[in-house]
Structure formats: structure tokens, C-alpha cells
């Protein structure tokens, strides 16, 4: 399949390249429209009581939740002074009614909570008209007027200005991250490849992926809300993975070219080897991210959908755009060489760092297993005291105006005045008189009798009970809904909204027995919303784990033909994720990196971000697992020696995985400089996971466990073995110079009557065992095109040493049951004579034989 795709890409290379460039130019303006169309929030559980309470606030009580908070202060004059009132009201009176639905001030409400403790500050609450986008447009139209107040200091905050600042900060963070990462990436790529042309290609693919991310998110805004936090997350993944995938594809192509392959042969062979692994990797990462769609929260769903889509875009660009360009460039991919090629290693040489690492791990696997496991568990220990919180104004930099307003309200005004516990009381009402009977048929119906009105007196007993609860400082009636028979109460308290005491207070209110005249009590507010969110995440997380692990396991089974390796890979990921979570808690919740990364520690970790990190880190950890195990499996099929296969796989992939990880770390490190704490948190989590994964886990722990498990790594029951033989997408052997590795196999011509004899070398003194099956009965001389052939079992995409290179290969067809282990059966053609080589079995069609001609 991948060989066919490679041929198709090569033949249509110019068409694909022109279409890709045209599409990029045409959709670029659409991607730029994303800024300003993203939504804040999205962290709530849609079906929870707290979400219902928030919806009722808007629908039943006139939407009194303010969109804009305008904070006023005068150093000498107090709010009760008439001049203060006149200055504020004069400025607000001029706001266009086309945008403003409601304005509440201290003087219109009479609420003492709206005046600071020192009396010099107050604030106005402005509710805007329309939906989310209309409110953004309305705020943009009135923002300048809000700050024009004579003789008063004015600051503007609230949910709509906060969202605008998040949008602006996201755009600035993206520009800064690209400005930091691109030059560093170019330098590192030049060091790896030695050529400006080769170094520039991954960056081009990365830019394609970033543009694809913008366009995909913009299109998503047409059908669903997209979180403002998604842009940095999706762009970071798209840029990082596209460079990662390009590195593997580009390295494989250059190796094929150096072996003497033509441009077409190199593209086909690259797609059949590196392309196959990149495809499996992209599907695995996308699967982990699509698991976020199981969660009902908009934040997770939008990021999961956008991130999975951009991973597939990065994969597609690396498998379509890049091979097309390589097919055009050919040997010119190494043009403009300015440094030695440090990335050329990783073959079969016996020297080098990774040979030493592989040899050491193979000699002392138990020691490495114990030491690395202890280190990873130690890193994960801080996660045991994790505390989950919510996203608030503190995700913005300390200099943010919206954050400053929120902090001033919390510090200088009545505590929790902007984050009370909402209690919605649905009152049991009765008719004021007997309901009227319907009129005669066809004459309509008489009006239904009126019901009793709802008043604050209906909830007075409940208010008294609420006021006696621990930490409650006051209970106010904030709204009446006659249509729905409801009263809204606002419960103020004297503890932090996310504290254990506040959560216990919410639990007490929800567990209170209802009054006789009360139908239902619904509790909302920030504390209740956080509790409901955590319950929702915990309920969905096991299903996400089941789906993602199952699909990932199937993909790994298809890639490696083993039931053990998928389970082991999942366990290795648990260790990587645990270490990453432990560092996150230590750095962000405990605040040890607050001064270094310039953020404010809240003493908690946002729960939805933790789930996001889980999905992203799971996918990235599996990424390098696939690259390593692909090489190990190829060596296992070639040699049948598990220890040799693991050592060779580590030696051959260590350099390229390290290079790929380093490049990805540059991208993540650049995005970790973002001003938004959530992006910093995600960046640090990914950074730690990649460092741990590329060093401790993939370089030491995985090889050590595979060394100890031996042949068990490749265990597969007979029925599954036969099934896997039919669906397997195997990397083909690498051909000798001048011959494409993906050339279709020819049928061997088997001449009857020759018989085998005891041979020389490896087969000396022994008679080859009888081969059963109609195609090889009796064993006879094998020729291909008139030339003698020899059986072999090499499916390794890395060539043997030059002195062992045969000039060609064809596949041997036939039937029969294998007498020994399973290998792919290949016929190797020599120039003058054949050598004694053990032959393998494909599926269940071949037995082991030794032939000497």
C-alpha cells in the first residue's frame, strides 16, 4: 500500500506541489479570520446543576451576569459624594443603547457591596446585547467611552474584556513562539543534515501544518464553539509533529539516494519504510486526541477535534507534500552544504554512543529496569497530593487590566461578591381560584386561572437555615421569576471559592431537606461548577482510557504482530505520564517554577488541562515507541535473535529519535514562554514527558524490559498469527544499490528433480530436512531468470554490509507447514553461485531449510 502511494506521489509530484501551494495561498486569509472568533470558558459540565443554574441566571432573571465591570477610583473623594455619582452616570449615559442592555451601579442598586471598604472605589456592571460574537463587537464599540470619566481612575474588566485580552495574548504568544523557535530549529536542522536545502524542508512542512491548524479551527467555529486556548495548543502540536515526521522521512530519503537509487525508487522506498511508521504514528496520536471528544466540555472537545485534525494534516504534509518535493529535488536535497552531516549515522556501524548504550543495557537489563523505574516513580510522587482548581483571571499575566480589576474586587470589596453560591429555589404555588373549564369545541378555551405570586417571603425559612451554615456571611435575594415560580438567592461566605471549606458548604446546601413549599433547589456558582466539572471528568475518564487504549492496542498489533508489545507500550506510557504529572504538580501547584516561568501559582491544577495533558502526552509517548519498535521488529524478522534485534534497534534509532525529540523540545520550549498559564502548564508537561520518554523510557527502560522478556515480546496465538499475516503492513527489505527496495517480487521457478545435498559452510555435514508441500516436493534447484537462487529471510530495510549484498531479491511462493519459527520467505539471487543460508517461512507456507548449490 505504501509503495503504491509512493509511486503515485512521485508521478503526480508537480501537480501535488502546485495544488498544495495554491491551496495554502487561497485559504490563508480564512485562517487569519480565526482571531476574535474563539470563545472563553467551556470548562463546565453541560448537564450539571451548576450549569443549569447559570443558564437560569440568563433566561429567568434578565441575564444579570455582567459582561463588563468598570472599576472607578478617586484618591480623595468617596463614592457617596454627589460629584462622584454625576461623573460616573454622565459617562455611562452616553453609551449606545444598540449595544448595552443593562447597567447597574451603586447608586441604582443601593448595594453596599459595590463600594470598597475605604469608600473611594466603586464599580458599574454592564450587560451587553446579543450572543458571544455580538458582545465582542459591542464591547469593541464602547471600550473607549467606558474609560472617559472626568477626574476618576478607570479600569475595565469582566468576562468580555477578559476574552479579548486572551485573544490578543494568544496572538502575541503565537508570534513570539514562532519568532523564537524558527531560527533555532533552522540551526539545529542544519547541524543534523548539514545542508540548507534539507534543513529548510521540515520548516516548510511545519508552516503548512500551522496554516492548516488556523484554517481547521476557523472552520470549526462555524459549527461549534472553539476555545480561545486551543490556538496555541493546536499550533504547537502541528508545528512540532510536522517537523518530527519530516525528519524521519527526509533521513530515509537521503539514505536511499546515497545507495544509488533513482528519485522514484528513493521516494517509493521512503514511503514503504519511514512513511509507514509515520502513518501509524499519526494515527496513534490522533486517536489519543480524539478520545477528548468523549468529554462533554467544550474546552476539551474543541481542542481534541482541532488537535487530532492538525496531527493528520501534519502527517499528510509529511507523506504527500514532502515526498513530492523530494521527488523533484533528488540529490539536490543535499545542496548548499555548510556543515558536516552529523545526522548520517545510525546505521550498522559498531561504534558510537548508541552502540555503547545498547551494549550496556543488554548486559545489565535488571539494573537499568530497577534504577529507571525508581527515578520515574520518584518524579511521579508529587502527584499524590494534587489539588484540582478552576481557570480564572490568574491565567493572564500580572500586568493584565482584566486580571487587575478581578484582584481589586476580591481584595478591596466584600469577599466573594463576584463569586457567590447561587441557590435557585423553585416554589410550590397554587391557583388563586378554581381553574376555568374549557369552552365548547371550536370556540377556543377560556384563560387558565392565575397562580399565586412568588415573593421573598416564600424563601424566608430557607434563608434562615442558610444563614446558620458554617462560613456564611450573608444571604440576599437577587431575583424573582414569576413565570417560572423561582427565587434566586446569593450566598456569601468568608473562605476561598475553591477551598475544601467552600466545597463542604456547597455539599451541605445540596443535602438540605427542602421546605414544605419548595419543589426543587438548584445550587450553582463557581465552587459548585468546579465540583460538578470534576465529577464529570472522573465519570468520563475511564471510558476515554478504554477507547483510546483499545484502538491504540489494535494499531500496535497491526504494526508489530504481537499481543505483548501493545500492553508493554501502554505500561511504559503510564510511567511517562506519571512522571510528567508529578513535575507539573511540583512546578505549578506547589509553585517551584513560578518565578522562573513568570506565573502566579493558584495552589491547584486545572482539571480539564490535566485531562488534555494526559491525551497529548499519551500520543507523543507512543510516537517514539513506534519508531523504536519498528526497527526492532525488522531486526527480529531478519535475525530471529531478540537480544540482537533490541540492541540493533536501539543503536539505529537512538540518534534520529534524539534529534527529533530535541527539535520538538525547541518548539514546546518556545510556546512555554506564553503569557497564558494554561499554555505554560501544557508546555512544561509535554517538555518533561518528551525528555523522560526519549531518554529514560525509550533508551533504557523499553530495551531493558524487551531484553528480559526475550521471545515473549513477539508472542501471538496461532489464529491471530494467521490473521495478522493477511493484514500486516510490513516494511520491505532494502534493495542493493541501483535497485528499488519496493520492486514487486517475481515468482521463483522451481525445477523438479534436483534434490538437496549436504553442503559446505553452515550446512556442512548435515542433510537438509525434507520440505513438505506441493510447491517444494521434492526439494530441488531454485532458479530465477536462469540464475541460481538461495533462500533467505531478510526483511530488514537497512542493508547488510556490502560484502553480503545480493544483487536482487524475489519472493518465493508455495505451500506447506513450517517445521520451525516463522520468517518471511525471500529468494536471494547471487551472481555465480549460492551460499548456505537458512530459509524462513511466510505465514504458514514454508519450513526451515538449508540449501547449498
C-alpha positions in Angstrom: 0.0 0.0 0.0 2.7 2.5 1.0 4.8 1.5 -2.1 1.8 2.3 -4.3 1.3 5.6 -2.6 4.9 6.4 -3.1 4.7 5.7 -6.8 1.5 7.8 -7.1 3.1 10.7 -5.2 6.2 10.6 -7.4 4.3 10.5 -10.7 2.0 13.4 -9.6 4.7 15.3 -7.8 4.4 18.6 -9.7 0.6 18.5 -9.7 0.6 17.9 -5.9 3.1 20.6 -5.2 1.3 23.2 -7.3 -2.1 22.3 -5.8 -0.6 22.4 -2.2 0.9 25.9 -2.8 -2.4 27.2 -4.4 -4.5 25.8 -1.5 -2.1 27.5 1.0 -2.4 30.8 -0.7 -6.2 30.6 -1.1 -7.0 29.5 2.5 -4.5 31.8 4.3 -7.0 34.7 4.6 -9.6 32.3 6.0 -7.2 31.2 8.7 -6.4 34.8 9.7 -10.2 35.3 10.5 -9.9 32.9 13.5 -8.6 35.6 15.8 -11.6 37.2 17.6 -14.0 34.3 16.9 -12.9 32.0 19.7 -14.8 31.5 22.9 -13.9 31.8 26.6 -14.8 29.2 29.1 -16.1 25.8 28.0 -15.0 24.1 31.3 -18.5 23.4 32.7 -20.3 20.1 32.7 -23.3 20.7 30.4 -25.9 18.6 32.4 -24.8 19.6 35.9 -26.9 21.6 38.3 -24.4 24.4 38.3 -24.7 24.8 34.5 -28.5 24.7 34.8 -28.2 27.5 37.4 -26.0 29.6 35.2 -28.5 29.2 32.3 -31.4 30.2 34.5 -29.5 33.3 35.5 -29.6 34.4 31.9 -33.0 33.2 30.9 -35.1 33.8 34.0 -33.6 36.9 35.6 -32.8 39.1 32.7 -29.2 38.0 32.2 -27.9 40.0 35.1 -24.5 38.3 34.9 -22.3 41.3 33.9 -20.3 41.2 30.7 -18.2 44.3 31.6 -17.0 45.5 35.0 -15.9 49.2 35.1 -13.9 50.0 38.2 -13.7 53.6 39.4 -11.5 55.2 42.0 -10.7 58.6 43.3 -7.9 59.0 45.9 -9.7 61.8 47.9 -13.4 61.7 47.1 -15.7 58.9 48.3 -18.4 57.2 46.4 -21.2 58.8 48.4 -20.2 62.2 47.1 -22.8 63.5 44.5 -19.9 64.6 42.2 -18.7 61.0 42.1 -22.2 59.8 41.1 -22.5 62.5 38.4 -19.2 61.7 36.8 -20.0 58.0 36.6 -23.5 58.4 35.4 -22.6 61.0 32.8 -20.1 58.6 31.2 -22.5 55.7 31.2 -25.5 57.6 30.0 -23.7 58.2 26.7 -23.2 54.5 25.9 -25.1 53.5 22.7 -28.3 51.5 23.5 -27.7 49.4 20.4 -25.0 47.6 22.4 -26.0 47.9 26.0 -28.9 46.0 27.6 -28.5 46.9 31.3 -26.3 49.0 33.6 -26.1 48.6 37.4 -24.3 51.0 39.7 -24.0 51.5 43.4 -26.5 54.4 43.2 -29.1 52.5 41.2 -28.9 49.3 43.2 -28.2 50.7 46.7 -25.9 47.7 47.3 -23.2 48.5 49.9 -21.2 45.6 48.4 -20.5 47.8 45.4 -18.4 50.2 47.4 -14.9 49.4 48.6 -14.0 49.1 52.3 -12.2 52.5 52.2 -15.2 54.1 50.3 -13.1 55.5 47.5 -13.8 52.9 44.9 -16.9 51.5 43.2 -17.8 49.7 40.1 -20.5 49.5 37.4 -21.9 46.3 35.9 -22.6 46.5 32.1 -24.6 43.8 30.4 -24.3 43.7 26.6 -26.8 42.7 24.0 -26.7 39.6 21.7 -24.6 36.4 21.6 -20.9 35.9 22.2 -19.7 37.5 18.9 -22.2 40.3 19.2 -21.0 41.1 22.7 -17.4 41.2 21.5 -18.4 43.6 18.7 -20.4 45.7 21.1 -17.6 45.9 23.6 -15.2 47.0 20.9 -17.6 49.8 20.0 -17.9 51.2 23.6 -14.5 50.3 25.1 -13.0 53.8 24.6 -16.1 55.5 26.0 -16.0 53.5 29.2 -12.6 55.0 30.2 -13.6 58.6 29.5 -14.6 59.7 33.0 -13.5 63.1 34.3 -11.3 63.1 37.4 -11.6 59.3 38.1 -9.2 56.5 37.6 -10.9 53.8 35.4 -10.1 50.2 34.8 -12.2 47.8 32.7 -12.6 44.0 33.4 -15.2 41.4 33.2 -15.8 38.3 31.0 -15.9 40.0 27.7 -12.8 42.2 28.2 -11.0 39.1 29.6 -11.8 37.2 26.5 -10.5 40.0 24.3 -7.2 40.0 26.3 -7.0 36.2 26.0 -7.4 36.5 22.2 -4.8 39.3 22.0 -2.4 37.4 24.3 -2.8 34.2 22.3 -1.9 36.0 19.0 1.1 37.6 20.6 2.3 34.3 22.2 2.0 32.6 18.8 4.0 35.2 17.0 6.7 35.2 19.8 6.9 31.4 19.8 7.4 31.2 16.1 10.0 34.0 16.2 11.9 32.1 18.9 11.6 28.6 17.5 12.1 29.0 13.8 15.7 30.3 13.9 16.8 27.8 16.5 15.1 25.0 14.5 16.9 26.0 11.3 20.3 26.0 13.1 19.6 22.6 14.6 18.4 21.2 11.3 21.5 22.4 9.5 23.6 20.7 12.2 21.6 17.5 11.7 21.6 17.5 7.9 24.5 19.8 7.0 22.5 21.3 4.1 20.4 24.4 4.0 18.0 22.8 1.5 17.5 19.7 3.6 17.2 21.8 6.8 14.6 24.1 5.3 12.2 21.4 4.1 10.9 20.4 7.6 10.2 24.1 8.4 8.2 24.4 5.2 6.1 21.4 6.2 5.7 22.9 9.6 4.4 26.1 8.2 1.9 24.2 6.1 0.7 22.5 9.3 0.4 25.8 11.2 -1.7 27.2 8.4 -3.7 24.1 8.3 -4.3 24.4 12.1 -5.6 28.0 11.7 -7.9 27.1 8.8 -9.3 24.0 10.6 -10.0 25.9 13.8 -11.7 28.7 11.7 -13.9 26.2 10.0 -14.8 24.6 13.4 -16.1 28.0 14.6 -18.8 27.7 12.0 -20.3 24.5 13.6 -19.3 24.7 17.3 -17.6 26.9 19.8 -13.8 26.8 19.8 -11.8 27.5 23.0 -9.5 30.5 22.9 -6.9 28.3 24.5 -6.9 25.9 21.5 -4.9 28.0 19.1 -1.5 27.7 20.9 -2.1 24.0 21.8 -3.1 23.0 18.2 -0.3 25.1 16.6 2.3 23.8 19.0 1.4 20.2 18.2 1.1 20.8 14.4 4.5 22.5 14.2 6.3 20.1 16.4 4.9 16.9 14.9 5.3 18.0 11.3 9.0 18.7 11.9 9.3 15.3 13.7 7.7 13.4 10.9 9.6 15.3 8.2 12.9 14.4 9.9 12.2 10.7 9.6 11.0 10.9 6.0 13.9 13.2 4.9 16.5 11.0 6.6 15.2 7.8 4.9 15.1 9.5 1.5 18.7 10.7 1.8 19.9 7.2 2.7 18.1 5.8 -0.3 19.7 8.4 -2.6 23.1 7.6 -1.2 22.7 3.9 -2.0 22.3 4.8 -5.7 18.5 4.7 -6.0 16.8 6.9 -8.6 14.5 9.7 -7.4 11.4 7.5 -7.9 13.0 4.5 -6.2 14.0 6.6 -3.3 10.5 8.1 -2.8 8.9 4.6 -3.1 11.3 3.1 -0.6 11.0 6.0 1.8 7.2 5.7 1.8 7.4 2.0 2.3 9.6 2.4 5.4 9.6 5.7 7.1 6.2 6.6 5.6 4.6 3.5 7.1 5.9 4.3 10.5 4.9 8.0 10.3 1.4 6.9 9.2 1.0 4.6 12.2 2.4 7.3 14.5 0.0 9.9 13.2 -3.0 7.6 13.6 -2.0 6.7 17.1 -1.5 10.4 18.2 -4.8 11.4 16.6 -6.6 8.5 18.3 -5.4 9.7 21.7 -6.6 13.2 21.0 -9.9 12.1 19.6 -10.5 10.5 22.9 -11.2 14.0 24.2 -14.4 14.0 22.2 -15.9 11.7 24.8 -15.9 14.5 27.3 -18.9 16.9 27.2 -16.8 20.0 28.0 -16.4 22.4 25.0 -12.8 23.2 26.0 -11.7 19.5 25.7 -13.9 18.7 22.7 -12.8 21.7 20.6 -9.1 21.1 21.4 -9.4 17.4 20.8 -11.0 17.8 17.4 -8.7 20.6 16.3 -5.5 18.9 17.6 -6.4 15.5 16.0 -7.2 17.2 12.7 -3.9 19.1 12.7 -1.9 15.9 13.5 -3.5 14.3 10.4 -2.6 17.5 8.4 1.0 17.2 9.7 1.1 13.6 8.8 -0.4 14.2 5.3 2.0 17.0 4.6 4.9 14.8 5.6 3.6 11.9 3.4 2.4 14.0 0.4 3.9 17.4 0.2 7.4 16.5 1.4 7.8 13.3 -0.8 6.6 15.3 -3.8 9.3 18.0 -3.2 11.9 15.3 -2.6 10.9 13.6 -5.8 11.7 16.9 -7.6 14.9 17.6 -5.8 16.5 14.2 -5.7 20.2 14.5 -5.0 19.8 18.3 -4.8 18.3 17.8 -1.4 21.9 18.0 -0.1 22.6 21.2 -1.9 24.1 24.3 -0.1 26.0 22.2 2.3 27.6 24.3 5.0 28.4 21.8 7.8 29.4 18.2 8.1 26.4 15.8 8.1 26.1 14.8 11.8 22.8 13.1 11.1 24.2 10.5 8.8 24.9 7.9 11.4 22.7 5.4 12.9 23.4 2.5 10.6 25.0 -0.7 11.3 28.4 0.6 12.5 29.7 -0.9 15.6 30.9 2.3 17.2 29.3 5.4 18.7 27.4 6.4 21.7 24.2 4.4 20.9 26.2 1.2 20.4 27.7 1.7 23.9 24.3 2.4 25.4 22.7 -0.6 23.7 25.6 -2.9 24.7 25.4 -1.7 28.3 21.6 -2.2 28.6 21.8 -5.6 27.1 24.5 -6.7 29.6 22.7 -5.3 32.7 18.9 -5.1 32.0 17.8 -5.8 35.6 19.9 -2.9 36.9 18.6 -0.5 34.3 15.0 -1.7 34.9 15.2 -1.0 38.7 17.1 2.3 38.5 14.9 3.8 35.8 11.7 2.7 37.4 12.8 4.2 40.8 13.6 7.5 39.1 10.2 7.6 37.3 8.2 6.7 40.4 10.1 9.4 42.3 9.2 12.0 39.7 5.5 11.0 39.9 5.3 11.2 43.8 4.2 14.9 43.9 1.0 13.9 42.0 -0.2 12.1 45.1 -1.1 15.5 46.7 -2.6 17.1 43.6 -5.5 19.5 44.1 -7.7 20.5 41.3 -8.9 24.1 40.8 -10.5 26.2 38.1 -9.4 28.6 35.4 -9.8 32.2 36.4 -8.3 35.6 35.7 -4.9 34.4 37.0 -4.2 32.6 33.7 -3.3 36.0 32.3 -0.1 37.9 33.0 0.1 40.0 36.2 0.0 43.2 34.1 -3.3 42.4 32.6 -6.0 45.0 33.2 -8.9 42.5 33.4 -6.9 40.5 36.0 -6.1 43.7 37.9 -9.8 44.5 38.1 -10.7 41.0 39.4 -8.0 41.1 42.0 -9.0 44.5 43.2 -12.7 43.4 43.6 -11.6 40.4 45.6 -9.2 42.4 47.8 -10.9 45.8 48.4 -14.6 44.9 48.3 -16.9 42.4 50.1 -15.3 39.0 49.9 -16.6 36.8 47.1 -19.0 39.4 46.0 -18.4 38.4 42.4 -18.4 34.6 43.1 -21.2 33.8 45.5 -23.0 30.5 45.8 -26.2 30.7 43.7 -29.3 29.0 45.1 -32.3 28.8 42.9 -35.5 27.9 44.8 -38.5 26.7 42.8 -41.6 27.5 44.9 -44.7 25.3 45.1 -47.5 27.5 44.0 -51.4 27.1 43.9 -54.2 28.6 41.9 -55.8 31.8 43.1 -59.2 30.3 42.2 -60.5 27.1 40.6 -59.3 26.6 37.0 -61.8 27.6 34.4 -63.3 24.8 32.3 -62.6 24.8 28.5 -65.2 26.3 26.3 -67.3 24.5 23.6 -65.4 22.7 20.9 -64.3 25.1 18.1 -64.7 28.2 20.4 -61.3 28.1 22.0 -60.6 27.9 25.7 -61.1 30.2 28.5 -57.9 31.5 30.2 -56.4 29.4 33.0 -56.8 30.8 36.5 -53.8 32.7 37.8 -51.4 31.2 40.3 -50.1 32.8 43.5 -47.1 35.2 43.0 -43.6 34.5 44.3 -42.2 36.8 46.9 -39.1 36.8 49.1 -41.3 35.7 52.0 -41.7 32.3 50.3 -38.0 31.5 50.9 -37.6 33.2 54.3 -37.4 29.9 56.3 -34.7 28.6 53.9 -32.8 31.9 54.1 -32.7 31.5 57.9 -31.3 28.0 57.6 -28.7 29.0 55.1 -27.5 31.9 57.3 -26.8 29.5 60.1 -24.4 27.3 58.0 -20.6 27.5 58.6 -18.7 30.3 56.9 -21.9 32.0 55.5 -21.7 35.8 56.0 -25.0 36.7 54.3 -27.9 35.7 52.1 -29.5 38.1 49.7 -32.5 37.7 47.3 -31.1 38.5 43.9 -34.0 37.9 41.6 -37.6 36.7 41.2 -39.1 34.8 38.2 -42.9 34.9 38.4 -43.2 33.0 35.1 -41.1 30.0 36.5 -42.0 30.4 40.1 -38.4 30.8 41.2 -36.4 32.8 43.7 -32.6 33.4 43.3 -30.6 33.6 46.4 -27.0 34.7 46.7 -25.0 33.1 49.5 -21.8 35.0 50.6 -19.1 33.3 52.5 -15.7 34.0 54.1 -13.4 31.3 52.6 -11.7 30.8 49.2 -14.1 29.7 46.5 -12.0 26.6 45.7 -11.2 25.7 49.2 -12.3 22.5 50.9 -14.5 24.5 53.3 -16.3 26.1 50.3 -16.9 22.7 48.7 -18.2 21.4 52.0 -20.6 24.3 52.2 -22.0 23.6 48.7 -22.4 19.9 49.7 -24.3 21.0 52.9 -26.7 23.2 50.9 -27.4 20.5 48.3 -28.1 17.9 51.0 -30.5 20.2 53.0 -34.1 18.8 53.2 -36.4 21.0 51.2 -39.0 23.2 52.8 -42.7 22.1 52.5 -43.4 24.8 49.9 -40.3 24.2 47.8 -40.4 22.0 44.7 -36.7 22.0 44.0 -33.4 23.6 45.0 -30.6 24.0 42.4 -27.2 25.2 43.5 -24.7 26.9 41.2 -21.8 29.3 41.3 -18.0 28.9 40.8 -17.5 26.4 43.6 -20.4 24.2 42.6 -19.3 24.4 38.9 -15.8 23.1 39.8 -17.2 20.2 41.8 -19.6 19.2 39.0 -16.7 19.5 36.5 -14.5 17.2 38.5 -17.4 14.6 38.9 -18.0 14.8 35.1 -14.3 14.3 34.2 -13.9 11.3 36.6 -17.0 9.7 35.2 -15.8 10.0 31.6 -12.1 9.3 32.1 -12.4 5.5 32.3 -14.3 5.4 29.1 -11.7 7.5 27.4 -9.0 5.3 28.6 -10.8 2.2 27.4 -11.5 3.5 23.9 -8.0 5.0 23.4 -6.1 2.0 24.8 -8.2 -0.4 22.7 -7.8 1.5 19.5 -4.1 2.1 20.2 -3.6 -1.6 21.0 -5.2 -2.6 17.7 -2.9 -0.3 15.8 0.2 -1.6 17.6 -1.0 -5.2 16.9 -1.3 -4.4 13.2 2.1 -2.8 13.2 4.1 -5.4 15.2 2.2 -8.6 15.2 2.3 -9.1 18.9 -0.1 -9.1 21.9 2.6 -8.4 24.4 4.2 -5.3 22.9 0.9 -3.2 22.9 0.4 -4.0 26.6 4.0 -3.2 27.4 3.8 0.1 25.4 0.8 1.1 27.4 2.5 0.4 30.7 5.6 2.4 29.6 3.3 5.3 28.8 1.8 5.2 32.3 5.2 5.7 33.7 6.0 8.6 31.4 2.6 10.3 32.1 3.0 9.8 35.8 6.4 11.4 35.8 5.1 14.4 33.8 2.1 14.9 36.1 4.4 14.8 39.2 6.6 17.5 37.8 3.5 19.6 36.9 2.2 19.5 40.4 5.7 20.3 41.8 6.2 23.2 39.4 2.7 24.8 39.2 0.6 23.7 42.2 3.5 24.0 44.6 4.8 27.0 42.7 8.5 26.0 42.5 8.8 27.3 38.9 6.6 30.4 39.4 9.4 32.9 39.4 11.3 31.1 36.5 8.3 30.9 34.2 6.6 34.1 35.4 3.2 32.9 36.5 1.0 33.1 39.6 0.6 29.8 41.5 -3.0 29.2 42.5 -2.2 26.2 44.7 -4.1 23.9 42.4 -4.1 22.4 38.9 -7.0 22.9 36.4 -8.7 19.6 36.0 -9.6 19.9 32.3 -6.0 20.9 31.4 -4.8 17.7 33.2 -7.0 15.6 31.0 -5.7 17.5 28.0 -2.1 16.8 29.0 -3.0 13.1 29.5 -4.2 12.8 25.9 -1.3 14.8 24.4 1.4 13.1 26.4 0.0 9.7 25.7 0.0 10.3 22.0 3.6 11.8 21.9 4.9 9.0 24.1 3.5 6.4 21.7 5.1 8.3 18.8 8.7 7.3 19.7 7.7 3.9 20.8 6.5 3.2 17.2 9.8 4.4 15.7 11.9 2.2 18.1 9.8 -0.9 17.8 9.5 -0.7 14.0 13.3 -1.1 13.8 13.4 -3.7 16.5 10.8 -5.8 14.7 12.7 -5.5 11.4 15.8 -6.8 13.1 13.8 -9.6 14.8 12.4 -10.7 11.4 15.9 -10.6 9.9 17.8 -12.5 12.6 15.3 -14.2 14.9 17.6 -13.1 17.8 15.6 -11.0 20.3 18.7 -9.6 22.1 20.5 -8.7 18.9 17.3 -7.2 17.5 16.7 -4.9 20.5 20.3 -3.8 20.6 20.4 -3.1 16.9 17.0 -1.3 17.0 18.2 1.0 19.8 21.5 1.7 18.1 19.9 2.5 14.8 17.1 4.7 16.1 18.8 6.4 19.1 20.3 9.2 17.1 17.3 10.0 15.0 14.9 9.8 17.9 17.2 12.1 20.0 17.3 14.6 17.1 13.5 14.5 16.6 13.0 15.0 20.4 15.4 17.9 20.5 13.6 19.7 17.7 10.2 19.1 19.3 11.5 20.4 22.6 12.6 23.6 20.9 9.0 24.1 19.7 7.5 23.3 23.0 10.0 25.4 24.9 9.2 28.4 22.7 5.5 28.0 23.4 6.2 27.6 27.1 7.1 31.3 27.1 3.4 32.1 26.5 1.7 34.6 28.8 -1.2 32.3 29.5 -0.6 30.0 32.3 -2.6 27.1 30.8 -0.3 27.1 27.8 2.8 27.2 30.1 1.4 24.2 32.0 0.8 22.2 28.9 4.2 23.1 27.5 6.0 22.0 30.7 4.0 18.8 30.9 4.9 17.9 27.3 8.5 19.0 27.7 9.0 16.7 30.7 7.2 13.9 29.0 9.4 14.1 25.9 12.6 14.3 27.9 11.7 11.4 30.1 10.4 9.4 27.1 13.3 9.9 24.7 15.9 9.3 27.4 14.9 7.1 30.3 12.0 5.2 28.8 12.8 4.6 25.1 16.6 4.5 25.5 16.8 2.5 28.7 13.6 1.1 30.1 12.0 -0.3 26.9 15.2 -2.1 25.7 15.8 -3.5 29.2 12.3 -4.9 29.5 12.4 -6.4 26.0 15.8 -7.9 26.7 14.4 -9.6 29.8 11.2 -10.8 28.1 13.1 -12.4 25.2 10.9 -14.2 22.7 7.8 -13.5 24.7 7.8 -10.0 23.2 6.6 -11.5 19.9 4.1 -14.0 21.3 1.0 -14.3 19.2 -1.5 -17.2 19.2 -1.8 -19.3 16.0 -5.3 -17.9 14.9 -4.2 -14.3 15.4 -0.9 -15.1 13.7 -2.7 -16.2 10.5 -5.0 -13.2 10.7 -2.0 -10.8 11.1 -0.3 -12.4 8.2 -3.2 -11.3 6.0 -3.4 -7.7 7.3 0.2 -6.9 8.0 1.7 -3.8 6.5 5.4 -4.9 6.6 8.4 -2.8 5.8 10.1 -4.5 2.8 13.8 -5.3 2.6 16.1 -2.6 1.4 17.4 -3.3 -2.0 21.0 -3.1 -3.1 22.3 0.0 -4.9 20.6 0.6 -8.1 17.5 -1.4 -7.3 14.4 0.0 -5.7 13.5 -1.7 -2.4 9.9 -1.6 -3.4 10.2 -3.6 -6.6 7.5 -6.1 -6.9 8.6 -9.7 -6.2 9.0 -12.2 -9.0 7.9 -15.8 -8.8 10.7 -18.3 -8.4 11.0 -21.1 -10.9 11.5 -24.4 -9.1 12.9 -27.1 -11.3 11.9 -30.6 -10.1 14.3 -33.4 -9.6 17.5 -31.8 -8.3 17.2 -32.7 -4.7 19.4 -31.2 -1.9 22.8 -32.4 -0.8 24.9 -31.9 2.3 26.6 -28.6 1.7 29.5 -26.6 2.9 29.8 -23.8 5.5 26.8 -23.6 7.8 25.2 -26.7 6.3 28.3 -28.9 6.2 27.8 -32.5 7.4 24.0 -32.2 7.6 21.3 -33.2 5.3 18.7 -30.5 4.7 15.3 -31.5 6.2 12.6 -32.6 3.9 10.4 -29.8 2.7 6.7 -30.7 2.6 4.2 -29.0 0.4 3.3 -29.3 -3.3 5.5 -26.4 -4.5 8.7 -27.9 -3.0 8.3 -31.6 -3.1 10.9 -32.8 -3.7 13.4 -30.1 -2.8 15.2 -29.1 -6.0 17.4 -26.5 -7.6 15.8 -23.0 -7.5 16.5 -20.6 -10.3 15.2 -17.1 -11.1 15.7 -16.0 -14.7 18.1 -18.8 -15.3 20.3 -17.8 -12.4 20.7 -19.9 -9.2 19.0 -18.5 -6.1 19.2 -19.0 -2.4 16.6 -18.9 0.3 16.8 -16.0 2.8 14.7 -14.3 5.5 15.8 -10.7 5.3 13.0 -8.1 5.6 15.3 -5.5 7.1 15.0 -2.1 5.4 18.6 -1.3 6.4 21.1 -3.1 4.0 23.6 -5.7 5.1 27.2 -4.9 4.9 28.5 -4.5 1.3 30.2 -7.9 1.1 26.8 -9.6 1.8 24.7 -7.6 -0.6 22.9 -9.8 -3.2 22.2 -8.1 -6.5 18.4 -8.8 -6.2 15.6 -10.4 -4.5 12.3 -12.1 -5.3 9.6 -13.6 -3.2 9.2 -17.4 -3.0 5.7 -18.7 -3.3 4.5 -22.1 -2.2 2.6 -24.1 0.4 3.5 -26.4 3.3 3.6 -26.2 7.0 6.6 -24.8 8.8 8.7 -27.1 11.0 10.2 -24.2 12.9 10.0 -20.4 13.6 8.2 -18.0 11.3 10.0 -15.7 8.9 9.2 -14.0 5.6 10.5 -16.2 2.8 12.6 -14.4 0.3 14.7 -15.8 -2.6 18.1 -14.1 -2.8 19.8 -14.2 -6.2 23.6 -14.3 -6.4 25.9 -13.7 -9.4 27.6 -17.0 -9.8 26.7 -19.4 -7.0 24.6 -19.7 -4.0 25.6 -19.7 -0.3 24.3 -21.8 2.6 21.5 -19.7 4.1 18.6 -20.6 6.4 15.3 -20.1 4.7 12.3 -18.8 6.6 8.5 -19.1 6.5 5.9 -16.7 5.4 2.7 -17.2 7.2 2.4 -21.0 7.4 3.6 -21.7 3.9 7.3 -22.5 4.5 9.6 -24.6 6.6 13.2 -24.1 7.6 15.7 -25.4 5.0 19.4 -25.0 4.3 20.5 -25.0 0.7 23.9 -25.1 -0.8 24.5 -25.0 -4.5 
